[in-house]
C-alpha cells in the first residue's frame, strides 16, 4: 500500500493520465471480489484463493525480472499452489485460507518491520493485528469448530482484499488529480541580461 502511494507521488501528469483508469478498474474489481467472497457461502474461500494466487504470481514476475529471483520464485510458487487449491474441493480451500490468512499477515508485518520510519510503525500495527486475528481464529476453531473458523478466515481475507481495493481506488483518484494539473511552465529563454556575468542559471 505504501508503495502504491509512493508511485503516485512520483508520477508525471502524462503517466497519470494513462495509469489512473487501470488503477481504478483494478480497485473496483478487488472490491467486487471481496464482496463476492463474503456473500458466496460455498465458494468464497475458493474465489479468495484463486484471486490471491493470481495476484501473487503477478507480483512474482517483476521480482524475478528485477533481480530478486529467490523471493520472486517463492511468491510465484505460493501463488501457483493457491490457484491449484482454488480449483479443488471447497473443504480443502477453506483449510488453505485458514492457514494462509495468518501466514500472509505475519509475512506482511515482518516485511514492514524491516523498514524504517512510519512504515515500521505500520509493521508494528500489522503484527498486533496478526496476533488478534490468529487468536480469534484459534478460539473460533476450538469453540465453534474449524469449519466455522475457516469461514471467519475467509471473511478476514476478503476484508484485506477489499482494503487493497480501496487503496487502489484512492491512488487512482490521486492519479486523476495529478493528471488534471497543468504541466509546469518552462522558464523563458535567456535574453542576455546576465550572460556577461556568467549566465542566469537557466539550463540549456
C-alpha positions as CSV (number, residue, x, y, z in Angstrom):
1,X,0.0,0.0,0.0
2,X,2.8,2.4,0.9
3,X,4.5,1.5,-2.5
4,X,1.3,2.5,-4.3
5,X,1.2,5.9,-2.6
6,X,4.9,6.4,-3.4
7,X,4.4,5.6,-7.0
8,X,1.5,8.1,-7.2
9,X,3.6,10.8,-5.6
10,X,6.4,10.5,-8.3
11,X,4.1,10.1,-11.3
12,X,4.1,12.8,-14.1
13,X,0.8,14.2,-15.4
14,X,1.3,12.3,-18.7
15,X,1.8,9.0,-17.0
16,X,-1.0,9.7,-14.5
17,X,-3.5,10.2,-17.4
18,X,-2.6,6.8,-18.8
19,X,-2.5,4.9,-15.4
20,X,-5.4,6.1,-13.4
21,X,-8.2,4.3,-15.3
22,X,-6.4,0.9,-14.9
23,X,-5.8,1.6,-11.2
24,X,-9.5,2.5,-10.7
25,X,-10.6,-0.6,-12.6
26,X,-8.3,-2.8,-10.5
27,X,-9.5,-1.4,-7.2
28,X,-13.2,-1.8,-8.2
29,X,-12.5,-5.4,-9.3
30,X,-10.9,-6.2,-5.9
31,X,-13.8,-4.7,-4.1
32,X,-16.2,-6.8,-6.1
33,X,-14.2,-10.0,-5.4
34,X,-14.1,-9.2,-1.7
35,X,-17.9,-8.7,-1.6
36,X,-18.5,-11.9,-3.6
37,X,-16.1,-13.9,-1.3
38,X,-18.1,-12.8,1.8
39,X,-21.5,-13.5,0.3
40,X,-20.7,-16.8,-1.5
41,X,-21.0,-19.3,1.2
42,X,-20.0,-22.4,-0.7
43,X,-17.2,-20.9,-2.9
44,X,-15.9,-17.8,-1.1
45,X,-12.7,-19.5,0.0
46,X,-12.0,-20.8,-3.5
47,X,-12.6,-17.4,-5.0
48,X,-10.3,-15.8,-2.5
49,X,-7.6,-18.4,-3.1
50,X,-7.8,-18.1,-6.8
51,X,-7.6,-14.3,-6.9
52,X,-4.9,-14.2,-4.3
53,X,-2.9,-16.7,-6.2
54,X,-3.1,-14.8,-9.4
55,X,-2.1,-11.6,-7.7
56,X,0.9,-13.4,-6.1
57,X,2.0,-14.8,-9.5
58,X,1.7,-11.3,-11.0
59,X,3.8,-9.9,-8.1
60,X,6.4,-12.6,-8.6
61,X,7.1,-11.5,-12.2
62,X,8.7,-8.1,-11.5
63,X,10.6,-9.6,-8.6
64,X,12.2,-12.2,-10.8
65,X,12.9,-9.8,-13.7
66,X,14.2,-7.2,-11.2
67,X,17.0,-9.5,-10.0
68,X,15.2,-10.9,-6.9
69,X,14.9,-14.4,-8.1
70,X,14.6,-16.3,-4.8
71,X,11.8,-14.1,-3.3
72,X,10.1,-14.0,-6.6
73,X,10.2,-17.7,-7.1
74,X,8.8,-18.2,-3.6
75,X,5.9,-15.8,-4.1
76,X,5.2,-17.3,-7.5
77,X,5.2,-20.9,-6.2
78,X,2.9,-19.9,-3.4
79,X,0.5,-18.3,-5.9
80,X,0.6,-21.3,-8.1
81,X,-0.3,-23.6,-5.1
82,X,-3.1,-21.2,-4.1
83,X,-4.6,-21.4,-7.6
84,X,-4.4,-25.2,-7.7
85,X,-6.2,-25.4,-4.3
86,X,-8.8,-23.0,-5.5
87,X,-9.7,-25.5,-8.3
88,X,-10.0,-28.3,-5.7
89,X,-12.7,-29.2,-3.2
90,X,-14.3,-26.4,-1.1
91,X,-13.2,-28.0,2.1
92,X,-9.6,-28.0,1.1
93,X,-9.8,-24.4,0.0
94,X,-11.3,-23.5,3.4
95,X,-8.4,-25.1,5.3
96,X,-6.0,-23.4,3.0
97,X,-7.5,-20.0,3.7
98,X,-7.4,-20.7,7.4
99,X,-3.7,-21.4,7.2
100,X,-2.9,-18.6,4.6
101,X,-4.6,-15.7,6.3
102,X,-2.3,-15.7,9.5
103,X,0.7,-16.5,7.3
104,X,0.1,-13.6,5.0
105,X,-0.5,-11.2,7.9
106,X,2.7,-12.3,9.6
107,X,4.8,-12.1,6.4
108,X,3.4,-8.6,5.7
109,X,4.2,-7.4,9.2
110,X,7.7,-8.8,9.1
111,X,8.3,-7.1,5.8
112,X,7.1,-3.7,7.1
113,X,9.1,-4.1,10.3
114,X,12.3,-4.4,8.3
115,X,11.8,-0.9,7.0
116,X,12.3,2.4,8.9
117,X,10.2,5.4,9.9
118,X,6.4,5.4,9.6
119,X,6.5,2.1,7.6
120,X,8.0,0.3,10.6
121,X,5.2,1.6,12.8
122,X,2.7,0.2,10.3
123,X,4.5,-3.1,10.7
124,X,4.1,-3.0,14.4
125,X,0.3,-2.4,14.0
126,X,0.2,-5.2,11.5
127,X,1.9,-7.5,14.0
128,X,-0.7,-6.6,16.6
129,X,-3.5,-7.5,14.0
130,X,-1.7,-10.8,13.3
131,X,-1.8,-11.7,17.0
132,X,-5.5,-10.7,17.3
133,X,-6.6,-12.4,14.1
134,X,-4.7,-15.6,14.8
135,X,-6.1,-15.8,18.4
136,X,-9.6,-15.1,17.1
137,X,-9.4,-17.9,14.5
138,X,-7.9,-20.4,17.1
139,X,-10.6,-19.6,19.6
140,X,-13.3,-19.9,16.9
141,X,-12.0,-23.3,15.8
142,X,-11.8,-24.7,19.3
143,X,-15.2,-23.4,20.4
144,X,-17.4,-23.4,17.3
145,X,-15.5,-25.8,15.1
146,X,-12.8,-25.5,12.4
147,X,-15.2,-25.1,9.5
148,X,-16.6,-22.0,11.2
149,X,-13.0,-20.8,11.7
150,X,-12.3,-21.3,8.0
151,X,-15.4,-19.2,7.3
152,X,-14.1,-16.5,9.6
153,X,-10.7,-16.6,7.9
154,X,-12.4,-16.2,4.5
155,X,-14.1,-13.0,5.8
156,X,-10.8,-11.7,7.2
157,X,-9.1,-12.4,3.9
158,X,-11.9,-10.7,2.0
159,X,-11.6,-7.6,4.2
160,X,-7.9,-7.5,3.5
161,X,-8.5,-7.8,-0.3
162,X,-11.2,-5.1,0.0
163,X,-8.7,-2.8,1.8
164,X,-6.3,-3.3,-1.0
165,X,-9.1,-2.4,-3.5
166,X,-9.8,0.8,-1.5
167,X,-6.2,1.7,-1.6
168,X,-6.1,1.4,-5.3
169,X,-9.2,3.4,-5.8
170,X,-7.8,6.2,-3.6
171,X,-4.5,6.1,-5.5
172,X,-6.4,6.2,-8.8
173,X,-8.2,9.4,-7.6
174,X,-4.9,10.9,-6.7
175,X,-3.5,10.0,-10.1
176,X,-6.6,11.6,-11.8
177,X,-6.0,14.8,-9.8
178,X,-2.3,14.7,-10.8
179,X,-3.3,14.2,-14.4
180,X,-5.5,17.3,-14.3
181,X,-2.7,19.5,-13.0
182,X,-1.1,21.7,-15.8
183,X,2.5,20.9,-16.6
184,X,4.9,23.3,-15.0
185,X,5.8,26.3,-17.2
186,X,9.3,26.4,-18.6
187,X,11.4,29.4,-17.9
188,X,11.7,32.0,-20.6
189,X,14.9,31.8,-22.7
190,X,17.8,34.0,-21.5
191,X,17.6,37.5,-23.0
192,X,21.2,38.2,-22.4
193,X,20.8,40.3,-19.3
194,X,23.1,38.2,-17.2
195,X,25.1,36.4,-19.8
196,X,28.1,38.7,-19.4
197,X,28.1,38.0,-15.6
198,X,28.3,34.2,-16.0
199,X,24.8,33.3,-17.1
200,X,21.4,33.4,-15.4
201,X,21.4,29.7,-14.4
202,X,18.7,28.5,-16.9
203,X,19.6,25.1,-18.1
204,X,20.3,25.0,-21.9
